[in-house]
Amino acid sequence: MSPPRRIQVLRGHVGHHSGSGASIAPVGTSSTSLPFKKIFVANRGDAEGLHRKVLDKCIELPPGATPVAPYLDASLIADIAAREGCGAVHPGYGFLSENEEFALLCEKKGIKFVGPSPKLIDLFGDKTKAKDAAMKANIPVLNGSPGLKSTEEAASYLKANPQMQFPLLLKAAFGGGGRGQSVVQKEADYLKEFEKCSKEALMSFGRAEVFVERFLLKAMHIEIQVLGDGRKCIHLFERDCSVQLRKQKVVEIAPSRGMNPALRDRITIAAVKLCESVGYQNAGTVEFLVEGELSDAAAGFYFLELNPRIQVEHTITEEITGVDLVQLQFRIAGGMTLADLKIQQSQLSFKGFSIQIRIGLLPGGGGRVTEYKEPEGVRVETAVAAGTVAVTDYDPMIAKLIVRGTDFPAALAAARKAVADFTVGGLRINKDFLNSILDHPDFVKGGVHTTWVEELKLHIPAKKAGTGAGTGAGGILQVDAPFPGQFVEVKVKVGDIVAAGDVLGVLSAMKMLNDIVADRPGKVVEVLGQLNAQVNEGSPLFKIEASGDAPAQEEQSDMPQSVRKAGGQEGVGGQSLPGAWYASGSPEDQVYNTPILRSKVKTSDPTYLKRTDHNLTVAAELQRRLKVVSFGGPAKAVKLHRSRGKHLVRERVHKIIDQGTQFLELSSLAGWEMYGGGVHSGGTVTGIGLVAGKEVMFIGTDATIKGGVSFPVGYKKWLRAQEVAEQNCLPVIYLMDGGGAKLDAQGSAGKGKNDRDLTYEGVLPAMFVEGGRQFYNQARMSAKGIPQVSVVCGMCTAGGAYTPAMSDETIIVKDNGTVYLGGPPLVKAATGEDADEQSLGGAVMHTTKSGVCDLLAPDEDTAMLMCRQVVENLSSRHVRTVLANRVPSEPPLYDRESILGIIPESTNLPYDIREVIARIVDGCSRLR
C-alpha cells in the first residue's frame, strides 16, 4: 500500500478524556515526521486550540443538537475526509474511534482507518461480545449480562438471574472512559441508575445499550498495551490505572509497582493470547481487574475490556519502552508487519518508571487562558495555550503531564514538581486534588485500588446547587446552575411539593449527569431553565417557595451523668474485655461523672429512613452470605464427611470452647466468589474463643471445601491469625483436616474452571513460600512460650504435615487421622515399596513409634475433650485469662439499631461519627 496522501486527525475526545484537543496535538506531532498533509475537524469552540500549529488545516464542523453531536456523525466526518482527498483517518481516542459504522464508511470510500478492522471494532467496541471472545480464549471474566437496551430488559435480566447479587456495576456496552457507568448498591436504585447510564451512553457514544456485571470491591486496574499486525501480536508491558475518580482515570503509572513477575507473565500472556485468537491489528489495550495483591503470583485477574484504539495513557508506555506507538500505528496501517518493523517480544524491555498526571478543570473552571507556563523538561500534551479558550462541553481534562525517573521515588518527585510548576491562568484546575494523591502515604507505598479516591474523599467536594433568596418559610429560593452544562432533564413541575435533597433536574457537564437538588423543603413555583439548553454557572433554573429552613448544623451537647464503671480483670498481655465473651455476670459499681453524648438524629427524617432501608438490605445480604458459608462445602461433600464420623470445622470449634461463650470468627467471607465459586472462607476457618477461661486462636482447614486443599486466600488468613496470636500471646489450636496443595495442578495453565487460581504456572511456588512463613511463625511462637496445639482429625499431608510435627502438643484421631509428607502412591513410585496409609502415617504409628503425635483419641468427640484438657493445663504465665467475676456492660442510651439510619448509602457522603459512638459505648459516655 502506498503512503496515504493526507492524514485526517479527529478530535481527540473519548468518554473520560479531554474534549479540548489534548489528544489532537500529540497525534499530530507524532505524525509530523511522516510526509503527509494533516487536517483536523473541530467545532467552533475547539477550532482555536494549539493543534492548529502542528496540523495543516482545520475544517469547522456545522453545529449540532448538542456539542458532541457533530463528532458522532460518522457520515459527516467520512464525507469531509473524502472531499478533502484524505488517504487515511486517525480517529484519536474516542467518539468514533470504536465505531464500526465509521470504519466501514472509510473503507468504502477508499480511506484507510488507522486502527483495527471494522470487524474487530464491532467485536471489541461491544463490551459484551468482547467478554465472549475472552471466555473462548479461556481468560477469566466477571459474570454479567448481554447489552440491555431498555429498563424492561434490565428488569427481566435481574429477575431471571437471581445469582447476580448487589452491588452490581452498570456499564455502557459501547465506548469507555467511565461514562455510562454506575455502581448500584441495592435493587431499589437499579432501574433508575440503568436509565441514567443508558442516557449518558447515548449522549457520549451514540449507543444506549448498557450491560450488568458483578462489581469487584477494592480491585486494581491493570492494562496491557498490545500491538498486532493481523497475525502476530506483542505486548509492551502493563500500566497501573487504579487511581480513579468515579471510574475515570486520574494518575497512571508504568510499569506497575511491585508486580510479581509470574503475575505479569500470566496477565501479558492472556492479553496476547486474546489478540492473536482474533487476528488483532494495530494498537490496542487489554484491560484487567486484579483481585488481591500485585506481589502475589497467584492473584486473580478478570478481563475487563479491550479498547481497539490508542489510549490517553499510552504516553507512559512510550516513556519506559522508548517506542513511538502512534508512529507504529501509521506504519502498520500502511501495511507493515511486526517483522517489517523489526519488533520482537524478546527484544522489548522497560526501564525506570513513568507517571502521567491529568490536569482537569474544576466545575465552572473553563474560560479563556490568560497565562500558560509548562514545567521545564517535562513532556506535556495539551491543546491549550495563552489566549485559547478551554470549553466545558466535554471532559474536564485540558493537559497531561508525563514524567519519568530511574525508579519510582524519582518519578514521584518529578511528578510533584511538574504539578507545582504547571501554571495556567484564567481557569480553575485540579492541582490541589492531584497533590493530595501524590502526597498520600497509600499512593507513595503502593497498593491503591479503583475506589480508593472516593473512600478517602480525596476529590474536591461538589458545589452545592441551592442558592438565592429566601432564608425561611415563605421566602423564594432560586436554584442556580452550579457550573456550565446542558440542562437535559426536569424532574418536577410547577406546584410540586419537594423536600430538602429532592432532585429538581439534571445538568449534563464534565461528561457526567449531575443532579440539581433542593437544599430546603418547599413548593416549586417556576421552572426557569430551558430544556436541552446550554447554561452558564449561576444561570437560574428553578424557583421554590420555601416552607422551612435549611437543615441547621447541629451542636454537640456533652452532659455529665453518673454511670457504672465496667471493671475488668487484668491478665497477662494487657487489659481483658470479658464482655466480649459472656452475656451476664455479677456487678461491681463504681460511680463517677463523665460527659454524655446527646443525639440529634431524627428517626422520622426521610434520609434516616432511606439509610435504614439501605443498610437493612446490606445487613440481610451479609447474614445470607454468612449462613451460606456456615454450611461448609457442597451437600454431597458434607454428607461424605459426616459418614466418616467427622464434624464440620466450626462444630469442632464449638465443642472445644467454653459453653455459653461466642466464637469470634475472622474473615468469614474471604474467598467469596473467588476461584470459580464455592471456596467459602477460603477453605480455612480462623477466629478467637474462650477455652477454660483462656483466649485462644483457632485455625482449622475445611475438608468439605474441595477436599481441604490449600488456597492462597486461606494461607493469608492463616498467616494473619498467627500474627494476631503472637502479638496478643494467644495459644493456637490447629484443627488439621486437608489434602494439602494440588501438586497435579502445577503447569496446567488455563485448564481448570473452578480452581482458577490453582491452574496457572507459577502459583504453587508462591503458595509454598506463604506456607513456609506459617511454619516460621509457629516455631517462633513456640520459642516464645506461646503454646501450639494440634488436633489431627483427618488427612494431614505434604506441607501440612509439618504443623502437627512442630506443635507443642498433638492429638490425633484413630483411623481418620494421618500425617505424612507423601502418600502410598508416592512411596511406591520413589522406592518401589508397598505401604498403606496407617503404617505410613496413621494414628497408632505416630503415637507409639515416631512420636510426632502425643495423644491418641478413639474419636473426634474425645479428641476435642482432650484438647480442652491440654489448654486447661497450660501455664498462665503466657496465656491471657478471662475470669468470670466481672461487671456487666451498661446499654447505650440510644438504640444501637438506629446506627442503620446514620450510615449513608454511599461512602462518598459524610456523617457524624459521634452519633455512631453514642450508640456503642456504655451509657453513651465518653471522655474526649
N, C-alpha and C positions, 0 to 999 in steps of 0.2 A: 504494500500500500504506500502510495506517495504521501509525503507530508501534507497535512491539511493547509489550505491557503490562509485561513484565519481561525482564530480561537474565540469562541463565544463564551464569555465568563458570566454566569448567572449571579444574581445577588446571593451573597453567602449567608443565608439565614436558615437555620434548622431549629426546630422546636425550642430548645432552651439556649440557643446561642445568638450572637448579635445579629440584629437586623440592620445594623448601621454600617454594613460593608466591611466589618472587621475580618471577614474571610476573603473578600474580593481582592484586597491588596496583596495578601500573601500568595494567593493563587496566581495573580497577575505577575507579581515579582518573580515567582519561581519560573514562570514561563518566558521571562524576558530574554533568557539566553537562547530560546528557541526562535527560529526565523519565521515567526508568524505575526500577522497583524492581529491585535487583540481588541475586542469590542465588548462592552457590557451594557446590560439593560438595567434601568432603575426607575423607581417612582420619582416624582418631582422632588420630594423631600430628601431622597438619597443621592440625587444626582450631583451634589456639590462635594462629595466626600473626597478623601485623599486618593482614592483609587483612580481618579481622573489623571493623576500624574504618572501612573505606571501603566495605564492602558491607553489605547489609541483613540477610541471613540466611545461616546455614551449615547444611547438611544433611550429617550424618555418614554416610559410606558403610559398609555392612557389611564385615567383614573378608573377605579373600580368601586364596587359597592362597599368594600372595606379596604384598608391599606394593604392587606395581604393578597386580595383577590387577583390583581394583575400578575403577581408572581406565581400563582397557582393555575394560570390559564395556559395550559400546555400548547394548545393550538396557536395562541397568540405568539408565544415565545418561539415556537418552531417556525412559524411563518416569517418572523423577523429574521431569524438565523438564515433561512433560505433566501430571503430577499437581499440580505447583505452579502450573500455568497460565502457564508461560513462553511468551512470543511469539517469543523468539529465543534462540539459544545462541551464545556466543563460545567457540571451542574452545581459546583460548590458543595456546601454542607447540607442543604436542606431544601425545603419547598418541593421542588421537582426532582431532587436527587434520588429519590426512591420511588419514582412514579413510572410505572411500566408503560402507560399510555404515551408519555412524553418521549421515552426512549424509542418506542416503536415509530412515533411520528418522525423523529430524527432519522431513524433508519430508512423509512420510506422516502424521505426527501434527500437521501444520499449524504446525510450529515453524520459524522462519527460521534457517538456518545462516549465521552471519556469516563468509562465505568463499566460495570458488568453488563451482560446481555439483557435484553428485556425479559427473557425467561427467568434469569436469576434474580432480577429486580422484583419480578412478580413473586418468586419463591420467598425471598428474604424480606421484601417490603411488607408482606403479610406475616406478622409475627407468629400466627398460629400455624401457617404452613412451614415456617422455619423450625418450629418446635417438632413438627412431624419429621422433618428431614434429620434433625438431631437424634431423634429416637431411632430412626432407621440406621443411623451410624453408631448406635449403642452408646450415646452420650447422655448422661443423666439430665432430666428436665424436671421442673416443678409441675405438679398436677394442675390442669387448667382446662378451659373451655375453648371451643372454636370462636371465631369472631361473631359477636352478637350485634344485631342491627337495631334492636328496639328494647324498651323496658319489658315488653311482653316476653321476648325471647330470653331476656336476662332472668326474669322471674321463673320461667319454665325450666331453665337450666338449673337454677338453685334448687327448685323443688325436686327435680329428677336426680340430683346429685347430693344427697344429704351428707356424704363424707366430706364435702367442702365446708370446713369449719372456719368461723371468723377468728382473727382478722383475715380479710381477703384483699388482694390487690386487683384493682381495675386498671386496665392499660389499653391505650389506643392500639388497634391492630396494625395500623399503617402509620409510619413516622415514628419519631422518638424524641429524645431530649427532655423527657419529663412532662411534656404536655399531654393532656388527656389521661392523666394518671391520678389515682387516689387510693389510699389505704382505708378500707371500710372496717370499722371495729365491731359493728353489730348489724343485725339484719334489718332493723328499723330504718337505717340510713342507706341501705343497699341500692334501692331503685333511684332515690334522689341523687346519690353520687354517680350512679351509672349514667343518668340523663346529663349531669354536668360534664362528665368525662366525654360523653358522646358529642356534646356541643363543642367542647374545646378541640376535639379531634377533627371535627368537620371544619371548624374555622382555621385550623392550622394546616391540615393535610388534604382537605377536600374529601375525606372519607370518614364516616361516622362510626364504623364498627369498633367495638370495644370487647376485649376478652377478659376473663376472670381467671386468676390463678392463686395458689397458696402464697401467702405473704411470709417471707423468711425474715425472722427477727435477728437483728444485730449481725447482718451479713456484710461481707466485704465485696466491693465491686472491682473485679479484676478483668481486664480486657486484653486480648491478644491482637496485635497488628499482623495482618496477613497480606500476602501478595501472591497472585496467581497468574498464570498465562493460559488457562483453559485446560491444561494437562497436569502441570506440576505446580505445587504450592509450597511456599516457605513462610516462616514466621519471623518477626523481628522483635520477639520477646513481649513482655507484658507492661501494662500501665496500671497503677492503683488509682482508681477514681472514686474512692469511698467517701471523700469529703463532699457531701452533697447537701443542698438545702431544698427541701420539697422535691426530691428526685432529680434535681438539676445540679450538675457538677460545678464545683467552685474552685477547688485546687486539685491538681493531678500530679502524680509522681511517677517517674520511670527510672529504673525498674522499681518494683515493689520492695519494701524493706523487709528483710528477714525471711523471705520466702524460702522454704526448704527446696533444695534443688530437685528432689524427687517429685514434689508437688508441682514445681514449674514444668518438669518434663511431662507429667500427666496432663496438665492443662494445655500446654502448647501442642502436644501430640493430638489431643482431642480436637483442637481448633483446626489443625492442618488436615486431620482425617476427615472432618466435616467438609472442608472446602474441596478437597480432592475428590470426595464422593460425588460432588455435583459439578465438577469441572469449572471451578470458580476462576474468574478472570478479572484482573486489575486489583486495586487496593480494597481492603475491607477490614472490618474489626469484629472479632468474635468476642462477645461479652458473656461473662460468667458471674454468678454469685457464689462466694466461698463461705462455707459454714465451718466455724472452728478457727483455729489459729493458723496463720500462714507458715509458722515454723513447724507445723505438724504435717509430715509427709502423707498422713492418712486423712487429712481434712477433706470433707465432702465439698463438691462443687456442682453447680447446676447451670446448664445452658440458659442464657437469658435471651439473647438475640444476636443476629449477625447483621451489622449495618453495611449494606452494599455500597459504600462510598468512602471518601476520605473523611476523617473526623476532626473536630476542632483541636483536640489534644494530640494530633499526630506529631505536633512540633517536638514534644519531649522525646518521642521515639527517634526522630531525626537527630536530636542533640546527643543521645547516648550511643547511637549506631553510626552516625556520620552519613546516613543515607538520605537523599532528597526524594521523598516519597511522591511529591507532586510531579517532579520531572519524570519519575518512573511511570506514573500514570499515563502521561502523554506518550511515552515511548512504547508501552505495552498496547495502548490504544492504536498506535501506528503499526502494530503487527509484530513487534519484537517479543521474543520469548525470554524466559529467565536465563536460558543458556546463551542466547544472543547478548544479554546484558551481563553475562559472566557473574551471575549471582548464585552462590551455592550455600545451602544451610550450614554446612560445616565450617564455612569461612566467616560466618556472621557472628559477631560478639558485641557486647556493650561495655562501655567504660564510664565510670562515675555515676552521678545522679543528676537528673534534671527535674525541675518543678515548674509547672505552669500555673499562674495566678490570673483569675478572670476579674478584670476591673468592670464593675457594673454600676448602672445608675440606681440611685435610691428612688423610691416613689416620688414623683414630681420633680425629679432632678435633671430633666432634659433641658435643652435650650442651646443657645449659641455659645461656642467655646471662645472665651476671652483670653485665655492663656494656656499654653501647652508646652510641657517640657518632659522629655523622656529620660529615664535613668541612663547614665553613661555606661556603655559597654554591655548593654542588655538587649536581647532580641525582643522587639516589640512588634506585635501585629495589630494594626488598627486602621481605621479609615477616617479618624477624626484628626483635626489639626486646628490651630488658631484660626478663627473666622468661620469654621464649618458649624453645622447645626446637628446636634445629637437628638434624633427623634425618639419618641417613646411609643411608637406604634407597634414595635416588635419586642424582641428580647432586650433586657436591660444591659447586656454586655456591650462595652464600647472598645475594649482593648484586651490584649493578652500579653502578660509579661512572662518571658521564658528565660529561666536562668539554669546554670549547671554548676557542678562542683565535683572535685575529685572524690568526695564522699558525701554522705547525707548532711552532716553538720555544716560543711562548706556550702552546699547548695541551699540549705535553710538560711544561713547567714546572708547569702546573696539575694534570696527571695525577700527577706525582711528589708534589706537595703533598697531593693528595687521598688517595693511598695512605698517606702518612705520618700524616695527621690522622684516618684512619678507625680507630676503636677498637671492638673487640668482645671482652669478657672471657668466660672460661669455654670458649672454643673455640680450636682451633689452626688458623690460616688461612695462606694462601699469600703473605703480604706480601713475604717475602724473595725468593721466586721472581719476583714481579711487579717488584720493584725491580731484580733482575738483568736483566730485559728492558728496562725503561725507561732504565736507565743504560748499556746496552751500546752501544758505538760503531756497530755494524751497524744497530741499531734507530734510533739518532739520525740517521744519514746516509741511511737508507732502503735498500730493496732486499732485505729478508729474504724467505725462501721458506718453504714449508709444513713442511719438515723441519729448519729452522734451529735450533729449540729443542733437538731431540734431538741434532743434530750437535755443538752446543756444550755439551751436557749442562747446560743452564741450569736444568732442573727439579730438584725435590727428589728425592734418591735414595730408592728404595723401601726400606722397612724390611725387614730380614731376618726370615724366618719362624721359623727354628730357635732355640729357647731351652730352658733347663731343665737337669736334672741329667745327669751322665754326661759327663765330660770326656775319657775314654779308652776303650780297648777293654773291653767288658764292662759299661760303665755304661749306665744307662737314660736315654735322651734323650727329653724331652717336647717335641713340636712344637705351639706355640700359634698361635692366630689373630693375625695381625699388626695387624688392625683389625676393626671390626664389619662384618658382612655375612651373606650367606646361604651356608651350606655346601652347594653344589649338586652336587658330584661327588667320589667316592672312586676313586682310580686304583690303589690297592694293596689287598691282603688280608693278613690275619694269616699270618705265615710267609714272606712275600716278602722276598727279599734286595734291598736298594737300595744304590745308590752315591750319593756326595755329588753333589747337584744334581738327583737324580731327583725327578720330580713325584709328590707323595703324594696331593694332592687339589686341588680348585678352590673358591675363595671368590668369590662374586659381591658386589662392593661398588663404590660410586662409578661405577656403570654399566659396569664392566669385569669380565671374568673373570680372576681373579688366581691364578696357580699357587702352591701351597704346596709348598716343596721341602725335602728333607733336606739339612742342612748337613754331614753326615758319613756314611760308609757304615755299614750295619748290617742288622738283621732287624726287620721290623715285628712287634711283639708285641701291639699293641692299637690298634683304631680307636675313639677316644673321642667324636668328633663325630657328631651325629645328622644323617643326610642330609636336606637341604632345611630344616633348622632355622636360625633366626636366631641368630648367635653374637656375643658381645662381644669386644672386644680382650682378648687374653690367655686366651681360652677354650681348654682343651686339646682338640686334635684327634687326635693320634697319639702313640703311644709306640714308640720304636725302641731295640733293644739294640745299642749302638754296637760296631762291630768294628774301629774305627780312629779316629785323631784327626782333628779338623777340619784342613783344609789350613792349614799354617803360613805366616806372612808370610815370604817368602824374603829373606835378606840378600844384599847385593851384595858380591862379592869382587873386589877390584882387585889383581892380582898383577903386579909388574914383569916384563918379559921383553925380551930383546934382539931387535930386529926390524930389517928393512931399511927405510930411508927412501926413499920413491919420489921421486927428484929430477926436476925438470921444467925446461923451457926457458922463460924469461920472454920473452914477446913484447909487442908494443905493445897496450896496453889491459888489461894485467893478467897474472896467472899462468895459463899454459895448462895444460890437462889432457889430455895426449896419449893416455892410456889409454882415453879415451872413443872414440877413433877406431881405434887399432891393437890387434892381438891379441898381438903379441910385439915384442921389441926387446932391445938389449944392456943388461945390468945395470950399476948403479953403486952399490956398497954403502956405506952409512953406518950404523954400528951405534950405537944409543943405547937407553936404558931408558925404557919407557913403561908405564902401567898396562894390564892386560888385563881385558876384560870376561869374567867366567865365567858361563856359562849355567846356570840352574836348571831348564830345561824338561825334562820327562819325555816322551819321544816315544811312550811306551806308554800315556799317560794318555788316557782316553776323550774328554775335552774337546779335547785336542790332535788326536786322530784325527778327531773330528767337524768341527773347524775346518778341518783339512786337506782333508777331503772337500768341504766347502762352498767353500773357496777354489779348489780344483782345478776345480770346476764353473764358478765365476766366471771363472777364467783361460781355461778351454776356450771359454766363450762369447765372451770378449774376442778370442781368436785366430780364432774363427769369423767374427766381425764384421770383423776386420782383413783376413781373407782375402777376404771379400765385397767390401770397399772397394777392395782392390788390383786387382780386375778392371776397375775403371772403370765405365762405363755399361753399358747393355744389350748383349747379344751382337751384335745387328744393327747398333747404332751403332759398336761396336768394329770389326766387320768392314768397314764402310764407311770408317771412319777409316784402317785399315791399307791399304785398296785405293788410297788416295791417296798411299802412300809415307810415311805418318806413323807415329811411335812414340807409345805412350802416355806421359802426362806423367811418370810415375815412371821409365819406361825412359829418357827423356831425361835425367833427373837422374843416373841411374847411368852413363850414357855420359859425363857431364862429370866426376863426382867421381873421386878417385884410386882406382885398383884396390886391392882388399883392405881398403878402409875402409867404414864404415857411413854410412847416411843417417839422421839423427835427424829423423823426421817429426813435425810438431806438429799436435795436434788432428785426428788421423786420422778420428775418429768424429763430428766436428762435422757436423750436418745429418742424423744418423741418424734415420730415420722422420719427418723434417720435410718440409714441402711436398708431402705426399701420398706420400712414399717415393721411393727411387731417387736422391736427390741426395747421393750419397756424398761425404764430406769437404766438403760444401757447394759442390762443383764447383771447389774451389781446393785445391791441394797446396802446403803450406809446410813448411820444415824447414832444417836445417843440415847441410852436408857439407864435406869437405876437397877443395880443388882446388889442385893444385900446392903442397900443404902449408899452404894458407891456409884458414881457416874462412870459409865463405861461406853466406849466406842465400839459399834458393831460394823463389821464388813463381811457381807455374805454374797456368794455367787448364786444366781438363779438357774438351776439346771433345766427349768422348763422353757427357758429362752434359748432356742437353737442349741440345746444340749449343754448349755453353760459355757460356750466358747467365749473367748475374750474379745471385747470391742474397744476401740480407742477411747470412747467416752467413758466406758466402765473403768479403764485404767486411770483416767483423770479423776473420777470420783474416788477411787481407791487412794490415790496419792493425796488428794485434798483431805480425806478423812484421817489419814495418818498425820498430816500436818496439824490438823486441829487437835488430835490426840496428844501429839508431842508437846505442842505449845501449852496445853492445859493439863498435862500429866494424867491423862485418862488411860486406864488399861484398855487393850484392844482385844476383842474376841473375833476371830476369823471363823466363819461358818463356810467350810470348803465343800463344794459340790459342783464340779465343772470339768469340761473336757479340754481345757487349755486352748491355745490358739489353733486356727485351722491351717496346719502346715501345707496341706494339699492345695490351698488357695494361692500360695505364692507363685507368681509367674503366669496365672491365668487371667491376665488383664482383660477386663471388659466382658467376661463370660457370664458373670453372675448377675442376678436381678435383685434378689433380696439382700444379699451380702455385699452391697456395692462397695463399701469402704474396705472390704477384705479381698477384693478381686483385682486390685491394681498392683503392679510391680512396685516394690519399694515400701509397701505398707508394713509388712511383717517385721522387717528390721527396726523400723521406728517404734513399733509396738513393743518389741523386745527391749529396746532402750528404756521405755517407760516402765516395763516390768522390772528391769534392773534397779530402777530407783525405788520401787516398793520394797525390795529386799534390803537395800541400803538403809531405808527408813526404819525397817523392822529391827535390823541389827543395832542401829543407833539408839532406838528407844529401849531395847533390852539392856544395852550397856548403861543407860541412864537409870535403870531400875524401874522403868515403866513396863509392867507385866504384859506379855504377849501370850495369848491363849488361843489354841486352835481346836476346832471340833470338825473332824473329817466325817462328813455324812454320806459322801458318795465318791465318785471318781475324783482323784486329785493328781493330775498327770502333767507331764512336761514341766514347764517353768513353775507351774502351780505347786509342784511337789516340794519346792523349797520353803514355802510358807509354814507348813506344819513342822518341817525339819528344823527351822530356825526359831520356833516358838519356845517359850519357857516351859509351857505345859501343853501337851497334846492329847486329846481324847479321840478315839476312832470307833466307829460303829461296826460291829461284826457283820460280815457278809457284804454289806453295802459299801463300806469304806475301803478305798485302795489308794496307795501312794506309790507312784513310780514315775521315773523320767520317761521311759519308753516302754510301751506295752508289748505283749507277747509277739505280735507280728514283727515289730522292730527287732526284738531279740532274736527271733528266728532268722530274719534277713541278715543280721550282723554276725551271729555266732553259729547259726545252724541248730541251736538248742530249742527244744520244745519246753515252754513254760506257761502255766496258767496264771491268771490274774492274782489268785490268792497266794500262791507260792512266791510270786514275783513281788507283790506289794500289798498283800492282804493284811487284815487287822491283827490276826494271830501272829503272823510272821513279824510284824513291826513291834508288837508289844512283848514278844518273847525272844527275838533274835537281834534285830537291827537296833532297837532302842529308839527309833525315830518317834514312836508314839509311846506315851506313858501310861494311859489308861484305856482299858478295853470295855466298851459298853455293849450290852446284848442287843439294844435297840435305841432308836432316836430319843424316846422319852427319857430313858435312863441317862443317855449322853447329855441331854440338856440339864438334868438334875445334877449330874457330876460337874458340869461347867459352873453352875451356881455355887456348888461347894468349893470349887477352886477359887472363885472370886471372894467368897466369904473368908477364906483363909489368907487372903493377900495382906501383906503388911500395910498398915495405914500410913506409913512414912512417905509413900509415893502415890497415895490414892486420895482423891477428893471424896469426902464422906458427907452425905446429907442426913442430918438427924431429924427424927420425927417431931421433936418438941420445937415448934416454931409458931410464928404469928400469922394468922390468915390475912390475905390481902383485902384491902377495902375497895369496893367498886367505885369507879368514877361517878361524878355527879350526873353525867350525861350518857345516854345510851350509846354503847360502842358501835351498834349497828348504824348509827347516824353518820359514821365515817363515810359510808357509801354515798351519801349525798354531798359530801365535801370534796372528794377527789374528782377532778374533772375527767371528762371522757377522753380528752386529748392531753398528751404530755407536754404540749406547747403552751397550755394555759396555766397561769399561776394560781396558787391558793394559799390560804393562811395556815401554815404548819402548826400554829398554836391551837387551832381548832381540833386538829388531829391529836395532838399531845393531850388536850383536855379530856379526850375520850379513852385514853390509855392508862395514864398514871393514877395511882391511888388517890381517891378523893379530889381529883383534879388539881392536886397541889404540885407546885414546882418552885424551886429556888433558881432564879435566873442568874 
